[in-house]
Amino acid sequence: QVQLVESGGGLVQPGGSLRLSCAVSGIFFRIYTMDWYRQAPGKQRDLVASITRGGTTNYVDSVKGRFTISRDNANNTVYLQMNTLKPEDTAVYYCHAATGSGGYWGQGTQVTVNS
């Protein structure tokens, strides 16, 4: 059974930081690209960042220089370090394993940036 379990969301003031974690089980984690998506209320789910099995990273322009995606293949975990958070970063953040045919999704974790 494949499981992706996100944690680390919460309420933070503008300019603050959060680190999201996604613990993965049931797949050969180290060979797949892992992604973080987010979905704000009333909007579509959009890709935020991705990391390949070789460690190559990509980011949407709006988070470049503020967010960092990383992975720990020994512990089957992918992270998203989010710094200098803005109100427009408020969304549910989802972890995704790009295994093909739609891949696998976590349940999401809420991030709210509000003073």
Secondary structure, 3 states (H helix, E strand, C coil): CCEEEEECCEEECCCCCEEEEEEEECCCHHHCEEEEEEECCCCCEEEEEEECCCCCEEECHHHCCCEEEEEECCCCEEEEEECCCCHHHCEEEEEEEECCCCCEECCCEEEEECC
